[in-house]
Amino acid sequence: MKIEESELILNSRGSAYHLDLLPEEISNIIITVGDPGRVAQVSKYFDSVEVQRQKREFVTHTGLLGKKRITVISTGIGTDNIDIVFTELDALVNIDFKTRTTKEELTKLFFMRIGTCGSLQTDIEVDSFVGSEYALGMDNLLHFYLRDHTPVEKEMLLAFMEHVQEYPISFIPYIAAGSSTLLSHFYAEVTKGITVSCPGFFGPQGRAVRAQPSFPELNNQLSTFTFGGHRIVNFDMETSGIYGLSKLLGHEAISLNAVIVNRIERKFSNDPDKAVDGLIKFTLEKIAESTL
């Protein structure tokens, strides 16, 4: 079935509308970062860079690390941007832009998020690394798509909703699992658990500057939740969208975060840039060693 121009918009050069990318300008190994300035922080470790594109907050570099071709792209902040970036990246490899039809043979992408987060456990210290086994989406992005939770995801979501009954939230979150295959490359050096993705940085994460949050007990509820040996370990603003859309579109994804603040102990990293740089080098080393 042909995809109409209003549904998949292309630029005059035939590139994806928001990302301004052509299919040949990306790899199947894709690192996502939130901050546009972080793209160059990653690609400076490449042996060569062949593609550099920027449109709005979406900066893309594609190059070689040894024999591996890697794309690093900035998403900006929030799952609304994830919706744009992941839909257009999927279209670049799985839609024929000339015929506007889905290709018969689909391509799988391998996504690795390099981000920052806040710890929700006292034992997960600033400057350490966290890998997300599951994401609990406090945003509403995946409610706009037809999808089913797996039995485990359904049980986890039900357990969470029961856990917050004393101080109930007024919306229904969702659960999405990451790629256990990809995460296996990082198991030994990261703390694993559930990541909570929030639709904001202040009130949705329990911060009070002038406006007061409506769920003052939320951080405590999150930090005390466990299910099947998994506990909530951190906050971020993108992982739920990444995991949900990747699964929906048939891709593999993991989210790796440098902890720059401990929300329970109210401690902030003395050198967050160093922590992020350490995570970048760690991730690239693991990609280089992998069979991807």
C-alpha positions in Angstrom: 0.0 0.0 0.0 1.3 3.4 -1.0 2.1 5.8 1.9 0.7 9.2 1.1 2.8 12.4 1.0 1.0 13.8 4.0 2.0 10.7 6.1 5.6 10.5 5.2 7.0 13.9 4.2 10.2 14.1 2.2 12.5 17.1 1.5 13.3 18.3 -2.0 16.5 16.2 -2.1 14.4 13.1 -1.2 15.5 13.0 2.4 13.4 12.3 5.6 11.6 15.5 6.5 12.9 16.2 10.1 16.2 14.4 10.0 17.2 15.5 6.4 18.8 12.0 5.9 19.0 9.7 2.9 19.0 5.9 3.4 22.6 5.5 2.4 23.7 8.1 5.0 22.9 5.9 8.1 24.3 2.6 9.4 22.3 -0.2 11.0 24.2 0.4 14.3 22.8 3.7 15.7 23.8 5.5 18.9 21.3 8.0 20.1 22.1 11.0 22.4 19.8 13.7 23.6 22.1 16.7 23.4 23.0 17.8 19.8 26.5 18.8 21.1 27.1 15.2 22.3 27.1 13.9 18.7 30.6 15.3 18.1 31.7 14.0 21.5 31.0 10.5 20.3 32.2 10.8 16.7 35.5 12.3 17.7 36.4 8.7 18.6 35.6 7.4 15.1 38.5 6.7 12.8 36.7 8.6 10.1 33.4 10.6 9.6 31.8 10.4 6.2 28.4 12.0 6.8 27.5 15.2 8.8 24.0 16.5 8.8 22.0 18.9 10.9 18.4 20.0 10.8 16.8 21.6 13.9 18.0 19.7 17.0 18.7 16.6 14.9 22.5 16.3 14.3 23.8 13.1 12.6 27.3 11.8 12.1 28.1 8.5 10.4 31.5 7.1 10.2 33.8 4.2 10.8 35.2 2.7 14.1 37.6 0.1 12.9 35.6 -1.8 10.3 32.3 -1.0 11.9 30.1 1.7 10.4 28.2 3.6 13.1 25.7 6.4 13.1 25.3 8.8 16.1 22.2 11.0 16.1 20.8 13.5 18.6 17.1 13.2 19.4 16.6 16.2 21.6 14.8 15.8 24.9 11.6 13.7 25.4 9.7 10.8 23.9 7.8 13.2 21.5 11.2 13.6 19.7 11.8 9.9 19.9 8.6 9.4 18.0 10.0 11.5 15.2 13.5 10.2 15.1 12.7 6.5 15.4 9.9 6.6 12.9 12.0 8.4 10.3 15.1 6.1 10.9 12.9 3.1 10.4 11.4 4.6 7.2 14.9 5.2 5.9 15.7 1.5 5.9 12.3 -0.1 5.5 10.4 2.2 3.1 11.2 2.6 -0.6 11.1 6.4 -0.9 10.5 6.2 -4.7 7.4 3.9 -4.6 6.4 5.0 -1.0 5.8 1.3 -0.1 7.2 -1.0 2.6 10.1 -3.1 1.4 9.5 -6.9 1.2 12.7 -7.5 3.1 12.9 -5.5 6.3 16.1 -4.3 7.9 16.7 -4.5 11.7 18.4 -1.5 13.4 20.5 -1.8 16.5 20.0 1.2 18.8 22.1 2.2 21.8 21.2 5.2 23.8 24.0 7.1 25.6 22.3 9.4 28.1 22.3 10.8 31.6 20.0 10.0 34.4 19.1 10.4 38.0 19.5 7.5 40.4 16.6 6.4 42.5 18.6 4.1 44.8 21.1 5.1 47.5 23.5 2.4 46.4 23.7 3.6 42.8 26.2 6.3 43.0 26.8 9.3 40.8 29.2 8.7 37.9 28.3 5.1 37.7 26.6 3.5 34.7 23.1 2.0 34.4 21.6 -0.3 31.8 17.8 -0.5 31.4 16.3 -3.9 31.3 12.8 -2.4 31.2 11.3 1.1 30.9 8.3 2.3 32.7 6.7 5.0 30.5 5.1 7.8 32.5 4.6 9.6 29.2 1.7 8.7 26.9 3.5 8.1 23.5 2.9 4.4 23.2 -0.8 4.8 24.0 -1.1 6.3 20.5 0.0 3.0 18.8 -1.6 -0.4 18.6 0.6 -2.7 20.7 0.3 -5.4 23.3 2.3 -5.8 26.5 3.9 -9.2 26.8 2.6 -11.4 29.7 5.6 -10.3 31.9 5.1 -6.6 31.0 1.4 -6.9 31.9 2.2 -8.5 35.3 4.9 -5.9 36.0 2.5 -3.0 35.1 -0.3 -4.5 37.3 2.1 -4.9 40.2 3.2 -1.3 39.8 -0.3 0.0 39.8 -1.1 -2.0 42.9 2.1 -0.6 44.5 1.0 3.0 44.1 -2.6 2.5 45.3 -1.9 4.3 48.6 -0.9 7.5 46.7 -2.6 6.7 43.3 -1.4 8.3 40.1 -4.1 9.6 37.7 -2.9 8.1 34.5 -1.9 4.6 33.2 1.8 4.1 32.4 3.2 1.4 30.1 6.1 -1.1 30.2 8.5 -1.9 27.4 11.5 -4.3 27.6 14.9 -3.6 26.2 17.0 -6.0 24.1 18.5 -8.6 26.4 20.8 -9.6 23.5 22.3 -6.1 23.2 22.5 -5.6 27.0 24.4 -8.8 27.4 27.5 -7.1 26.0 27.4 -4.6 28.9 26.2 -6.7 31.8 29.4 -6.9 33.9 30.0 -3.2 34.1 26.6 -1.7 34.5 23.8 -1.7 37.1 20.7 -3.2 35.6 17.0 -2.5 36.4 13.9 -0.6 35.5 14.1 2.9 34.1 11.3 5.4 34.6 10.9 7.7 31.7 9.1 11.0 32.6 7.4 13.6 30.4 9.3 16.4 32.1 12.3 17.2 34.2 10.8 19.1 37.1 7.3 18.2 38.4 7.2 14.8 36.7 10.5 13.9 38.5 9.3 15.2 41.8 11.2 18.5 41.7 9.7 21.6 43.3 11.0 25.0 42.2 8.0 27.3 42.5 5.2 25.0 41.1 4.5 22.1 43.4 4.2 18.5 42.1 0.9 16.8 42.5 2.4 13.4 43.4 4.8 14.3 46.2 5.3 10.6 47.2 6.1 9.4 43.7 9.9 9.2 44.1 9.5 7.1 47.2 7.0 4.9 45.5 9.3 4.4 42.6 12.4 3.6 44.6 10.6 1.0 46.7 9.0 -0.9 43.8 10.4 -4.4 42.8 9.1 -7.1 40.5 10.6 -10.5 39.8 14.0 -9.4 41.0 13.9 -6.1 39.1 13.9 -2.8 40.8 13.5 0.8 39.6 17.0 2.2 39.4 16.7 5.6 37.6 14.8 8.4 35.9 15.3 9.6 32.4 13.1 11.1 29.6 13.5 8.9 26.5 14.0 5.2 27.2 10.3 4.2 27.3 9.8 5.6 23.8 13.0 4.0 22.5 12.1 0.6 23.8 8.4 0.8 22.8 8.9 2.0 19.3 11.9 -0.3 18.7 9.9 -3.4 19.6 6.9 -2.2 17.6 9.1 -1.7 14.5 11.1 -4.9 14.9 14.4 -3.3 16.0 16.8 -4.0 19.0 17.5 -1.3 21.5 19.2 -0.7 24.8 19.6 2.4 27.0 22.8 3.2 28.8 23.0 6.1 31.2 25.6 7.9 33.2 24.3 8.7 36.7 24.9 12.4 37.2 22.5 12.9 40.2 21.3 10.7 43.0 17.7 11.9 43.6 17.3 10.0 46.9 20.6 11.4 48.5 20.3 14.7 46.6 23.9 14.5 45.3 25.1 15.9 41.9 28.2 14.7 40.1 31.3 16.9 40.5 32.2 16.3 36.8 29.2 15.1 34.7 31.1 15.7 31.5 33.8 13.2 32.6 31.1 10.7 33.5 29.4 11.0 30.1 32.8 10.8 28.3 33.5 7.6 30.2 30.2 6.1 29.1 30.9 7.0 25.5 34.3 5.3 25.4 32.9 2.3 27.3 30.0 1.9 24.8 32.2 2.3 21.7 34.7 -0.3 23.1 31.8 -2.8 23.6 30.5 -2.1 20.1 34.0 -2.7 18.6 34.3 -6.0 20.5 30.8 -7.2 19.5 29.6 -9.2 16.6 27.2 -6.5 15.4 
